[in-house]
């Protein structure tokens, strides 16, 4: 490989690999540092996005939300979640299992 003959696109791709980004997740709607409620094919999870990779999201301060209660009310006030189980460590969510997601204002972080 002759580094002097690389295209701008190839240089961007190499830069993305070094910085942990790929073209596939450049269009990802999630933002690192923001709180989300994510519904997957089997359950809901809330947490702060720590890392975004091609196939996974890593969430810190994550909770398994077994019962949100009335969904629209829970989106306005996360204290209305009815059943919460905090993760001890970071949670890893497969991006292919995500049904929908939305940004939320706060994380509960206590068993309920």
Biotite code that builds the C-alpha atoms (Angstrom):
import biotite.structure as struc

atoms = struc.array([
    struc.Atom([0.000, 0.000, 0.000], chain_id="A", res_id=1, res_name="UNK", atom_name="CA", element="C"),
    struc.Atom([1.327, 3.379, -0.995], chain_id="A", res_id=2, res_name="UNK", atom_name="CA", element="C"),
    struc.Atom([0.107, 5.870, 1.612], chain_id="A", res_id=3, res_name="UNK", atom_name="CA", element="C"),
    struc.Atom([0.611, 8.741, -0.830], chain_id="A", res_id=4, res_name="UNK", atom_name="CA", element="C"),
    struc.Atom([-2.030, 7.281, -3.166], chain_id="A", res_id=5, res_name="UNK", atom_name="CA", element="C"),
    struc.Atom([-4.848, 6.918, -0.620], chain_id="A", res_id=6, res_name="UNK", atom_name="CA", element="C"),
    struc.Atom([-8.096, 8.678, -1.449], chain_id="A", res_id=7, res_name="UNK", atom_name="CA", element="C"),
    struc.Atom([-9.811, 11.094, 0.931], chain_id="A", res_id=8, res_name="UNK", atom_name="CA", element="C"),
    struc.Atom([-12.487, 8.440, 1.537], chain_id="A", res_id=9, res_name="UNK", atom_name="CA", element="C"),
    struc.Atom([-9.862, 5.855, 2.479], chain_id="A", res_id=10, res_name="UNK", atom_name="CA", element="C"),
    struc.Atom([-8.188, 8.324, 4.848], chain_id="A", res_id=11, res_name="UNK", atom_name="CA", element="C"),
    struc.Atom([-11.562, 9.054, 6.496], chain_id="A", res_id=12, res_name="UNK", atom_name="CA", element="C"),
    struc.Atom([-12.204, 5.331, 6.888], chain_id="A", res_id=13, res_name="UNK", atom_name="CA", element="C"),
    struc.Atom([-8.787, 4.796, 8.499], chain_id="A", res_id=14, res_name="UNK", atom_name="CA", element="C"),
    struc.Atom([-9.363, 7.797, 10.778], chain_id="A", res_id=15, res_name="UNK", atom_name="CA", element="C"),
    struc.Atom([-12.748, 6.379, 11.782], chain_id="A", res_id=16, res_name="UNK", atom_name="CA", element="C"),
    struc.Atom([-11.216, 3.023, 12.645], chain_id="A", res_id=17, res_name="UNK", atom_name="CA", element="C"),
    struc.Atom([-8.634, 4.727, 14.837], chain_id="A", res_id=18, res_name="UNK", atom_name="CA", element="C"),
    struc.Atom([-11.335, 6.782, 16.590], chain_id="A", res_id=19, res_name="UNK", atom_name="CA", element="C"),
    struc.Atom([-13.701, 3.821, 17.035], chain_id="A", res_id=20, res_name="UNK", atom_name="CA", element="C"),
    struc.Atom([-16.127, 4.854, 14.322], chain_id="A", res_id=21, res_name="UNK", atom_name="CA", element="C"),
    struc.Atom([-17.105, 3.147, 11.114], chain_id="A", res_id=22, res_name="UNK", atom_name="CA", element="C"),
    struc.Atom([-19.136, 4.416, 8.210], chain_id="A", res_id=23, res_name="UNK", atom_name="CA", element="C"),
    struc.Atom([-21.902, 2.079, 9.307], chain_id="A", res_id=24, res_name="UNK", atom_name="CA", element="C"),
    struc.Atom([-22.409, 3.858, 12.623], chain_id="A", res_id=25, res_name="UNK", atom_name="CA", element="C"),
    struc.Atom([-21.755, 7.409, 11.411], chain_id="A", res_id=26, res_name="UNK", atom_name="CA", element="C"),
    struc.Atom([-25.489, 7.676, 10.648], chain_id="A", res_id=27, res_name="UNK", atom_name="CA", element="C"),
    struc.Atom([-26.474, 6.165, 13.991], chain_id="A", res_id=28, res_name="UNK", atom_name="CA", element="C"),
    struc.Atom([-29.140, 8.329, 15.682], chain_id="A", res_id=29, res_name="UNK", atom_name="CA", element="C"),
    struc.Atom([-27.827, 7.580, 19.192], chain_id="A", res_id=30, res_name="UNK", atom_name="CA", element="C"),
    struc.Atom([-25.464, 10.043, 20.854], chain_id="A", res_id=31, res_name="UNK", atom_name="CA", element="C"),
    struc.Atom([-22.797, 9.163, 23.388], chain_id="A", res_id=32, res_name="UNK", atom_name="CA", element="C"),
    struc.Atom([-23.543, 10.652, 26.801], chain_id="A", res_id=33, res_name="UNK", atom_name="CA", element="C"),
    struc.Atom([-27.327, 10.875, 26.369], chain_id="A", res_id=34, res_name="UNK", atom_name="CA", element="C"),
    struc.Atom([-29.928, 8.856, 28.293], chain_id="A", res_id=35, res_name="UNK", atom_name="CA", element="C"),
    struc.Atom([-32.254, 6.556, 26.349], chain_id="A", res_id=36, res_name="UNK", atom_name="CA", element="C"),
    struc.Atom([-35.137, 4.204, 26.902], chain_id="A", res_id=37, res_name="UNK", atom_name="CA", element="C"),
    struc.Atom([-34.607, 1.389, 24.405], chain_id="A", res_id=38, res_name="UNK", atom_name="CA", element="C"),
    struc.Atom([-37.243, -1.237, 23.699], chain_id="A", res_id=39, res_name="UNK", atom_name="CA", element="C"),
    struc.Atom([-35.858, -4.482, 22.340], chain_id="A", res_id=40, res_name="UNK", atom_name="CA", element="C"),
    struc.Atom([-37.586, -7.585, 21.024], chain_id="A", res_id=41, res_name="UNK", atom_name="CA", element="C"),
    struc.Atom([-37.784, -8.984, 24.575], chain_id="A", res_id=42, res_name="UNK", atom_name="CA", element="C"),
    struc.Atom([-37.709, -6.103, 27.106], chain_id="A", res_id=43, res_name="UNK", atom_name="CA", element="C"),
    struc.Atom([-36.910, -2.431, 27.700], chain_id="A", res_id=44, res_name="UNK", atom_name="CA", element="C"),
    struc.Atom([-33.671, -1.012, 29.035], chain_id="A", res_id=45, res_name="UNK", atom_name="CA", element="C"),
    struc.Atom([-32.662, 2.490, 30.035], chain_id="A", res_id=46, res_name="UNK", atom_name="CA", element="C"),
    struc.Atom([-29.153, 3.851, 30.282], chain_id="A", res_id=47, res_name="UNK", atom_name="CA", element="C"),
    struc.Atom([-26.554, 6.370, 29.204], chain_id="A", res_id=48, res_name="UNK", atom_name="CA", element="C"),
    struc.Atom([-24.860, 5.604, 25.880], chain_id="A", res_id=49, res_name="UNK", atom_name="CA", element="C"),
    struc.Atom([-21.200, 4.946, 26.619], chain_id="A", res_id=50, res_name="UNK", atom_name="CA", element="C"),
    struc.Atom([-20.077, 3.436, 23.320], chain_id="A", res_id=51, res_name="UNK", atom_name="CA", element="C"),
    struc.Atom([-21.537, 2.807, 19.870], chain_id="A", res_id=52, res_name="UNK", atom_name="CA", element="C"),
    struc.Atom([-20.172, 0.055, 17.676], chain_id="A", res_id=53, res_name="UNK", atom_name="CA", element="C"),
    struc.Atom([-21.356, -1.493, 14.454], chain_id="A", res_id=54, res_name="UNK", atom_name="CA", element="C"),
    struc.Atom([-23.419, -4.187, 16.178], chain_id="A", res_id=55, res_name="UNK", atom_name="CA", element="C"),
    struc.Atom([-23.776, -3.084, 19.799], chain_id="A", res_id=56, res_name="UNK", atom_name="CA", element="C"),
    struc.Atom([-24.530, -0.194, 22.139], chain_id="A", res_id=57, res_name="UNK", atom_name="CA", element="C"),
    struc.Atom([-22.813, -0.094, 25.518], chain_id="A", res_id=58, res_name="UNK", atom_name="CA", element="C"),
    struc.Atom([-24.905, 1.554, 28.239], chain_id="A", res_id=59, res_name="UNK", atom_name="CA", element="C"),
    struc.Atom([-23.655, 2.746, 31.613], chain_id="A", res_id=60, res_name="UNK", atom_name="CA", element="C"),
    struc.Atom([-26.021, 3.308, 34.550], chain_id="A", res_id=61, res_name="UNK", atom_name="CA", element="C"),
    struc.Atom([-28.393, 0.837, 32.914], chain_id="A", res_id=62, res_name="UNK", atom_name="CA", element="C"),
    struc.Atom([-31.692, -0.518, 34.204], chain_id="A", res_id=63, res_name="UNK", atom_name="CA", element="C"),
    struc.Atom([-33.843, -3.370, 32.949], chain_id="A", res_id=64, res_name="UNK", atom_name="CA", element="C"),
    struc.Atom([-37.354, -1.967, 32.756], chain_id="A", res_id=65, res_name="UNK", atom_name="CA", element="C"),
    struc.Atom([-39.804, -4.841, 33.127], chain_id="A", res_id=66, res_name="UNK", atom_name="CA", element="C"),
    struc.Atom([-42.876, -2.581, 33.309], chain_id="A", res_id=67, res_name="UNK", atom_name="CA", element="C"),
    struc.Atom([-42.979, 1.036, 32.171], chain_id="A", res_id=68, res_name="UNK", atom_name="CA", element="C"),
    struc.Atom([-46.553, 1.532, 33.292], chain_id="A", res_id=69, res_name="UNK", atom_name="CA", element="C"),
    struc.Atom([-48.546, 3.793, 30.993], chain_id="A", res_id=70, res_name="UNK", atom_name="CA", element="C"),
    struc.Atom([-45.928, 4.340, 28.271], chain_id="A", res_id=71, res_name="UNK", atom_name="CA", element="C"),
    struc.Atom([-46.612, 7.969, 27.347], chain_id="A", res_id=72, res_name="UNK", atom_name="CA", element="C"),
    struc.Atom([-46.687, 8.995, 31.019], chain_id="A", res_id=73, res_name="UNK", atom_name="CA", element="C"),
    struc.Atom([-43.454, 7.112, 31.725], chain_id="A", res_id=74, res_name="UNK", atom_name="CA", element="C"),
    struc.Atom([-41.735, 8.976, 28.893], chain_id="A", res_id=75, res_name="UNK", atom_name="CA", element="C"),
    struc.Atom([-42.656, 12.260, 30.551], chain_id="A", res_id=76, res_name="UNK", atom_name="CA", element="C"),
    struc.Atom([-41.678, 11.113, 34.060], chain_id="A", res_id=77, res_name="UNK", atom_name="CA", element="C"),
    struc.Atom([-39.370, 8.111, 34.470], chain_id="A", res_id=78, res_name="UNK", atom_name="CA", element="C"),
    struc.Atom([-40.388, 7.835, 38.150], chain_id="A", res_id=79, res_name="UNK", atom_name="CA", element="C"),
    struc.Atom([-43.595, 6.252, 36.803], chain_id="A", res_id=80, res_name="UNK", atom_name="CA", element="C"),
    struc.Atom([-41.725, 3.120, 35.675], chain_id="A", res_id=81, res_name="UNK", atom_name="CA", element="C"),
    struc.Atom([-43.372, 0.332, 37.674], chain_id="A", res_id=82, res_name="UNK", atom_name="CA", element="C"),
    struc.Atom([-40.671, -2.339, 37.726], chain_id="A", res_id=83, res_name="UNK", atom_name="CA", element="C"),
    struc.Atom([-36.937, -1.621, 37.539], chain_id="A", res_id=84, res_name="UNK", atom_name="CA", element="C"),
    struc.Atom([-33.901, -3.861, 37.988], chain_id="A", res_id=85, res_name="UNK", atom_name="CA", element="C"),
    struc.Atom([-30.539, -2.026, 37.872], chain_id="A", res_id=86, res_name="UNK", atom_name="CA", element="C"),
    struc.Atom([-27.590, -3.594, 36.062], chain_id="A", res_id=87, res_name="UNK", atom_name="CA", element="C"),
    struc.Atom([-24.500, -4.011, 38.227], chain_id="A", res_id=88, res_name="UNK", atom_name="CA", element="C"),
    struc.Atom([-22.137, -3.367, 35.287], chain_id="A", res_id=89, res_name="UNK", atom_name="CA", element="C"),
    struc.Atom([-22.463, -1.801, 31.854], chain_id="A", res_id=90, res_name="UNK", atom_name="CA", element="C"),
    struc.Atom([-25.183, -3.295, 29.676], chain_id="A", res_id=91, res_name="UNK", atom_name="CA", element="C"),
    struc.Atom([-24.531, -4.332, 26.082], chain_id="A", res_id=92, res_name="UNK", atom_name="CA", element="C"),
    struc.Atom([-27.474, -4.186, 23.685], chain_id="A", res_id=93, res_name="UNK", atom_name="CA", element="C"),
    struc.Atom([-27.413, -5.721, 20.213], chain_id="A", res_id=94, res_name="UNK", atom_name="CA", element="C"),
    struc.Atom([-28.455, -3.084, 17.710], chain_id="A", res_id=95, res_name="UNK", atom_name="CA", element="C"),
    struc.Atom([-30.320, -5.725, 15.705], chain_id="A", res_id=96, res_name="UNK", atom_name="CA", element="C"),
    struc.Atom([-32.625, -6.380, 18.677], chain_id="A", res_id=97, res_name="UNK", atom_name="CA", element="C"),
    struc.Atom([-33.750, -2.750, 19.020], chain_id="A", res_id=98, res_name="UNK", atom_name="CA", element="C"),
    struc.Atom([-37.411, -2.126, 18.199], chain_id="A", res_id=99, res_name="UNK", atom_name="CA", element="C"),
    struc.Atom([-37.496, 1.569, 19.069], chain_id="A", res_id=100, res_name="UNK", atom_name="CA", element="C"),
    struc.Atom([-35.780, 4.065, 21.345], chain_id="A", res_id=101, res_name="UNK", atom_name="CA", element="C"),
    struc.Atom([-36.200, 7.575, 22.640], chain_id="A", res_id=102, res_name="UNK", atom_name="CA", element="C"),
    struc.Atom([-34.157, 9.993, 24.679], chain_id="A", res_id=103, res_name="UNK", atom_name="CA", element="C"),
    struc.Atom([-35.269, 10.332, 28.312], chain_id="A", res_id=104, res_name="UNK", atom_name="CA", element="C"),
    struc.Atom([-34.466, 12.978, 30.878], chain_id="A", res_id=105, res_name="UNK", atom_name="CA", element="C"),
    struc.Atom([-33.212, 10.842, 33.751], chain_id="A", res_id=106, res_name="UNK", atom_name="CA", element="C"),
    struc.Atom([-32.190, 7.377, 34.868], chain_id="A", res_id=107, res_name="UNK", atom_name="CA", element="C"),
    struc.Atom([-33.721, 5.840, 37.997], chain_id="A", res_id=108, res_name="UNK", atom_name="CA", element="C"),
    struc.Atom([-30.924, 3.468, 39.181], chain_id="A", res_id=109, res_name="UNK", atom_name="CA", element="C"),
    struc.Atom([-32.905, 1.881, 42.010], chain_id="A", res_id=110, res_name="UNK", atom_name="CA", element="C"),
    struc.Atom([-34.813, -1.354, 42.271], chain_id="A", res_id=111, res_name="UNK", atom_name="CA", element="C"),
    struc.Atom([-38.553, -0.932, 42.126], chain_id="A", res_id=112, res_name="UNK", atom_name="CA", element="C"),
])
